[in-house]
Amino acid sequence: MNKTGMELNCQEALEKLLGKKILDVKFKTYNNDCWRLHIDTDKGEMVMTFCKDWSCPAVEYRKPKIEDE
C-alpha cells in the first residue's frame, strides 16, 4: 500500500517524537472545528493543530523553555 505525500508528511511529523521523553501533554479546543495538542518533551515542544476539514494536522516545533536556576 503506497502512502500519499500528505500521509508521509504526517508520518514524518509524528516520527520526530521518537527517542524523546514526553514530559507533559495538554489538549485545548478553540472552536467546534479545531483543537490543539501540546506535547512537551525533553527536547522542546510539538504543537499539533487539528481541524475537521484538514486531512493532516499542522505541526509546529518550539525550542525548550529555558528555566531560571
C-alpha positions as CSV (number, residue, x, y, z in Angstrom):
1,M,0.0,0.0,0.0
2,N,1.6,3.3,-1.1
3,K,1.2,6.3,1.1
4,T,0.3,9.7,-0.3
5,G,2.5,12.7,0.1
6,M,0.2,14.0,2.8
7,E,0.3,10.7,4.7
8,L,4.1,10.7,4.5
9,N,4.3,14.3,5.9
10,C,2.0,13.3,8.8
11,Q,4.1,10.2,9.5
12,E,7.3,12.1,9.4
13,A,5.9,14.8,11.8
14,L,4.9,12.1,14.3
15,E,8.2,10.3,14.0
16,K,10.0,13.3,15.3
17,L,8.7,12.3,18.7
18,L,10.7,9.0,18.6
19,G,13.6,9.0,21.1
20,K,12.2,11.9,23.0
21,K,10.9,11.8,26.6
22,I,7.4,13.1,26.8
23,L,7.0,15.2,29.9
24,D,3.5,16.7,29.6
25,V,0.5,16.7,27.2
26,K,-2.2,19.3,27.0
27,F,-5.3,19.3,24.9
28,K,-7.1,22.6,24.1
29,T,-10.1,23.2,22.0
30,Y,-10.5,26.5,20.1
31,N,-13.9,26.1,18.5
32,N,-16.1,23.3,17.2
33,D,-13.9,22.7,14.2
34,C,-10.3,22.9,15.5
35,W,-8.3,21.8,18.5
36,R,-4.6,21.7,19.6
37,L,-2.4,19.0,21.2
38,H,0.6,20.4,23.0
39,I,3.3,17.8,23.6
40,D,6.2,18.8,25.9
41,T,9.4,16.7,25.5
42,D,12.9,16.9,26.9
43,K,13.9,18.4,23.5
44,G,11.2,21.1,23.2
45,E,7.5,21.3,22.4
46,M,5.5,19.9,19.5
47,V,2.1,21.6,18.8
48,M,-0.3,19.8,16.5
49,T,-3.3,21.7,15.3
50,F,-6.2,19.6,14.0
51,C,-9.3,20.9,12.1
52,K,-12.2,18.8,10.9
53,D,-11.6,19.8,7.2
54,W,-7.9,19.0,7.3
55,S,-6.5,15.7,6.2
56,C,-3.5,16.1,8.4
57,P,-2.6,18.3,11.4
58,A,-0.4,21.3,11.1
59,V,2.7,20.8,13.2
60,E,4.8,23.4,14.9
61,Y,8.1,22.8,16.8
62,R,9.2,25.0,19.7
63,K,12.6,25.1,21.3
64,P,12.8,24.1,25.0
65,K,12.0,26.8,27.5
66,I,15.0,28.0,29.5
67,E,14.4,27.6,33.2
68,D,16.0,30.0,35.7
69,E,18.4,28.2,38.0
